[in-house]
Amino acid sequence: MKVYMDNNATTSLDKSVLQEMLPYYTDIYGNASSKFYEVGRVAEKAVLEIRERVAKQLGAKTNEIYFTSSGCEADNWAIKGVAFANKEKGNHIITSKIEHHAILSACEFLEKHGFDVTYLDVDSVGRVNPEDVLKAITDKTILVSIMTANNEIGTIEPISEIAKICKEKKIIFHTDCVQAIGHMPISVSELGADMISISAHKFHGPKGVGVLYIRNGVRIDNLIHGGGQERGKRAATENVAGMAGLCKALELANENLDEKISHMTKMRDKLIKGILDRIPYCKLNGPYDDTRLCNNVNFSFQYIEGESILMMLDMHGIAASSGSACASGSLDPSHVLLAIGLPHEIAHGSLRLSVGEDTTEEEVDYVLEVLPPIIERLRMMSPLYEEVIRSN
């Protein structure tokens, strides 16, 4: 049996999304910036229509939607673009310790260029306290960036409260929505953010395309130079097929969203309860209420390494992860798990299972059948676990 439980890393491309994309590889293949002949104008018209449709899905104005190559690019553009465009106003940025590496690495880059960054602590379930944001603001603060939902432990942050604080203080607020789309309703007006980042491959769209929503009036420098595309803000020949795929995937993600959330929540809760009931010495990371993403399950198992769990799950046809796919090559424990207070030895034994809208009860039952003996087998090879058994 093959079971895919890593939907927070990436999702399969919906077949109807692929069909939406195909004409832009074959029939409507023109460069959307080549306006002096018909095939180019047809591509340009398609981009205009796609941008309008994406804006509608996010509750934004059409001219506030900018296409990027990924969520990582959108995050980098938001952080670096605002910092350099507003450096005469101040050099202070606020973020949290559990952000995606696209945010954290961009902030570390800016620190080397004269900017000061405050990395906020989170509580034991990964939640940022809006009061901590308020206390961290100085007369030099120009940007706050807090993710909407954490990609590793599923914590949904109090974004609208933080956005309200930033608005009152006249500070630009960005939120990384990459993991949230398709798992919770997203509207720029309800979030209250000045900028949001999304990435198509997280909600059954193609890889290599994302969006940065930039509220009209936000001062931001270009990240990529070399052409006049995206209204002069982001150089690169328009990826019309990718844009079309993102648009269709976004529309499908928002279609019957309540039903999808209900199904994923049911699968998530069955996994969580099954693991807690069947496996001792484990800890659920993140909240266990309506402030957790509907599809996210993250556990730490004492006395074993997460990578060993993954390899043995793979032998049984189960795909999972130990955290962010963007940091999977690192031997260090998850920065998110360390930030919520887990010691290194427990953080190393983490497992993330992320269900999808197509995940079945049969697949969940299979994981719950396979996982406990894997954990037991790995623990029997652990000297630390032997001591626990002897002491009991």
Salt bridges, closest charged atoms under 4 A:
ASP6 OD1 - ARG352 NH2 3.24
GLU20 OE2 - ARG53 NH2 3.20
GLU44 OE2 - LYS35 NZ 3.39
GLU49 OE2 - LYS45 NZ 2.56
GLU73 OE1 - ARG234 NH2 2.66
ASP75 OD1 - HIS174 NE2 3.55
GLU88 OE2 - ARG219 NH1 2.59
ASP121 OD1 - LYS97 NZ 2.48
ASP123 OD2 - ARG127 NH1 3.76
ASP194 OD1 - ARG215 NE 2.60
GLU230 OE1 - ARG51 NH1 2.81
GLU251 OE1 - ARG53 NH2 2.86
ASP269 OD1 - ARG268 NE 2.87
ASP277 OD2 - LYS273 NZ 2.72
GLU305 OE1 - HIS348 ND1 3.70
GLU357 OE1 - HIS204 NE2 3.92
GLU361 OE2 - LYS266 NZ 3.19
GLU361 OE1 - LYS270 NZ 2.88
ASP365 OD1 - LYS270 NZ 2.88
GLU386 OE1 - ARG390 NH1 3.88
